Amino acid sequence: MKLVRHGDRGLEKPGLIDSAGSIRDLSAIVRDISGPALAKASLDRLRALDPASLPVIPAGTRLGPCVGATRNFVAIGLNFADHAAETGAAIPPEPIVFNKAPSCICGPEDDLILPKGSAKTDWEVELAVVIGTTASYVHANEALGYVAGVCVCNDVSEREFQMERGGTWTKGKGCPTFGPLGPWLVTLDEVPGLKDLAMHLDVNGERMQTGSTGTMIFDVAQIVAYLSHFMILEPGDVITTGTPPGVGLARKPPRYLKSGDIVSLGIEGLGLQRQRVVAFDDWTAKVAAGEPTN
């Protein structure tokens, strides 16, 4: 099952994707794709619906982030062996954990805003996990039972803020629009092969990242279990699990995003994202003029 949130920014409504690829509205069934709606019983109820009985949403309607009301956005760093190698980093003995601000979450085709003072904004295609059931001190062999589904994430990163300004990585990871999620939240019954999903990312049509979840150091179950020993994971929490090689930081010379660039990315079975890169001042001018920002 593929679940979506559709409509204007901040006013998104729940929906699902039918077998023909159309969006069907779920507003009469659940309030949002968030919180209690992500529990197994709720997902089973949605799965049992006849999509043909639900209203069709017009093609071209904006898709928002595929999960709403996220309170905790956790990320795992250097979790692909080939990405660690390209950066010259040692394989971490335990997951490297940092936070992205929930306020950075946006839709899969919303503009990607370069923050004020940015010179080194980078891209990272990642597999993100959405929690469906409260998890605390769970074991890896049961951890997937706490997951509602998975989706594509672009873990956008400002490398100067992250690495050259002191403190933790978080300050380079949580700027507005640095967490596009979607297009869909895909339930695990549709993606049984979480350990071998192809991943890619292009900038202006040029392939930058090609990889697979097969090179993850810590898999999804291990990550969920590990984090549950340090925090309570709640329904709607998002965990983004690391990126394969090909980031701008590791290129020789390094390459970073600039205004006007188009970033396209996807993961096998989880859909595609596309973001237009916009300078902060240009974006604020668009907002002031009432122009669309996605």
N, C-alpha and C positions, 0 to 999 in steps of 0.2 A: 504494500500500500504506500502511495506517495501522497503526503499531506503538504498543503501549502497555506500561506496567508496572503491574501490578495487585497488590493485597494490602496488608497492614499496613505502616505507616511503617517504613522501614529493612529490610523483608523482602520487597520487591516482586519479582515474577516477570515474565518477559517474556511478551508476548502480541501478538496482532494482531486487527484488527477484520474480521469476515467481511462478505459482501455484505448480510446481514440486520441488521448492526449489533451482532452478538453478539461478545463477547470469546472468542478461542480461545487456549488456553495453549500457549506455545512452550518450556516448561521442558525438554522432552526434546530440543530442537533446539539452543538456544543458552542460555548461562548468564544473560545479561542483555542489555538493549538498551543496549549500551555498548561502548567500545573496539573490538576486532576484529569484533564483530557488526555494526558500522556500515560496514564496508568494502564496496565494490561487489560483490565476489564473494559475500560473505555475504548481502547484500540480495537478490541475484539468486536465491540458493538459497532464501531465505524466500519470495520471490515465486512460485517454482515449486511450492510446497507446495499441496496440496489442503486448504483450511481445514476441510472436513468431516471430515478425518482427525484433527483435533486436538481435545482435550477442550474442552468449553464451560465457561466460568467463569460462576457465577451472576450474574444481574442484580443491580445494587446494590453489587457489590464495589467497594471503594475503588480509584480510579486514583491512582497515584503520579506524580511527574514523569516525562515520557515518555522521558527519557534518564537513565542512571545513571552514577555514577563520574566526573562532570564535574570536571575539574581547573582549568579556566580559564573564567570567566564574564565576557565582555567586553561592554561596551555602547557605543552610539554616541549622542551627544547632539545635540539640535537638528538632526535629519536630515530633517525635513519642512518644506518651505518655508512652509506655512500655520501650522504650530506656531511656527516662528521668528518669523513676523509677529505672532502673538498675544502673544508675550512681549516684543516690541520688540527682538529680537536680530537682528544682521546675519547674512546667509547665510554660514556658515563656508566658507573657501576649501579646507579639508581637513577630513576627519572629526574630530569631537571624541570622544576615546576616554577611557573610564574603566572601572573594574572594579566588578563586583558580587561579593560573597563567594559562593563555591560553596555555603557552608552556608546561604544564604538560599533555595536551591531547594526547592520543595515541590510538592505535587500541585495539580491545577487546582481542586479543591473543598475544600482544606484551609482551616482558619480563617486569616484574616489578622490577625496579632497587632500591636496598636499597641505600640511599644516604650516602655519607661519614659521619662517626660518628654516624650513626643511631643505636639505641639500642631498639627502641620502635615503629617500623612501624606496623600499624594496618590496618584492613580491614573494609569496610562499603559498603554493597550493597545498592544502591539508585536508585530511579526513577528520571531521568533527563528530563527536558523540553527544547525543542528547539524552539526559537521564530521565527515566520515566517513573522510578520508584525510589523513595528515600533510601540511601545506602550509607551504612556506617559499619566499619570493620567487617567487610565482606571478603570472601575468599575468591581467588581468581577463577576457580572452577564453577562458581555460581554468579560471577559478576555480570555476565551478559544478560541475566534475568532482570537486571536493574536498568537496562538500556531500552529507551523507547525507539530509537532509530539513529541513523547516521545521515550526514549531509556533507556537501562541499563547503570548505572555508578558505578564504584568502586571508592568511595571517599577515596582513600588511604591517611593515616594520620600518620605522625611521632609525637607521643604523647609527647616526650620530647621537641622537637622543638616547638610544639603547646602550651604546658602548663607550661613548666619549664624554658623557656628561656626568659621570659618577652615579653611585647608587645602584639600583637594580635595573633589570631589563624592562620593567613595566612601563617606564616613562616613554619608551619608544614603541610601545605596542598597543596603546589604548586611545590614540587620537581619534576624533570623529571619523567615521566610515572605514576604520581599520579592521572591521570584522564582518565582511559580507558573508551571509549564511544562506544556503539554498542552491538551486531553486526549490528543492523539495526536501522534506524530512522523509527518508525511506526506512520503513520498518525492516527489522532484521530478517524476516522470512523472505524478503526479496533480494537480500545480499548475503547469502550464506558464506561466501568466500571473502570475508573481511581481510584475510591474510594474503590476498593476491589480487588486488584491484589496481588496474592501470591508472596512472595519474599524469596530467600534463598541464603546462601553462605556456601561453604565447604572449609576447608583447609586440604589437603592431604586425601580427601575423608571423612573427619569427619565433620558432620553438625555443624556449628557454629551459623549461623543466620537462623531463621525461623520467618517470619512475614508477614504482609499485609499492604498495603496502607490504610486499614481501620482504623489503629490506628494513622494516621497522625493528628497532632493537627491543622495545617493549610493546607487546600487542595490546589491543583494546581491552581485553579482559584483565591483563596485568595492570594496565594504567588505572582502570576504574577501581580495582581492588586496592592498589597502592594509595591512591588519593583518599579512599574511604577510611584509611587509617590516620589521616591527618586533618580531615574535615568531614562534615556531613554533606553529602551530595543530595540535592533536592530535585524534585521534578522540574524540568525546564532548564536546569544547569547545563552548560555546554563545556565540553572538553575538546580542545583541538590538539591533535596528536603528533605534530611534527611534519617536516617537509622533506621531499627527496632533493637530490642535487640540482644545481642550475640557478641558484639565487644570484641576484645582481652583485651582492657583496663578494662572491667568490670568483667572479669573472675577472679576466686580466686584459685590460684594466677593469676595475669595478664599473658597473653600469647601474644607473638608478632611474626611477621614473621621472618624467617631466610632463608639464601640462600639455594636453593633446594626445598623449599616448592612449592606446586601447589595450587593456589587459583581458585576455580570454583564458579560461581555465576549466578543467573538469576532471571528474573521477568516474571510472567505468560504472555504469548503472545508477549513478547519482545525479546526472545532469550536468549542465554547463552554466558558467557565469560569464558576464562580460561587463567590464567597468571602463568608463572614460575618465581619464585623469584630469583634474581641474585644479588650478591654483586657488588658494584660499580666497584671495581678493576677487577673483573672477566668480567664484561660487557665491560669495556674499552679494555681489552685484546682481547675479541671477535671482537670488532669493528676494532681494529688495524690489526687483522688477516683476516678481511674480511668475518667472519663467520656470518650467519644469527642471528638476535636478536629477532626473534618472533617465 
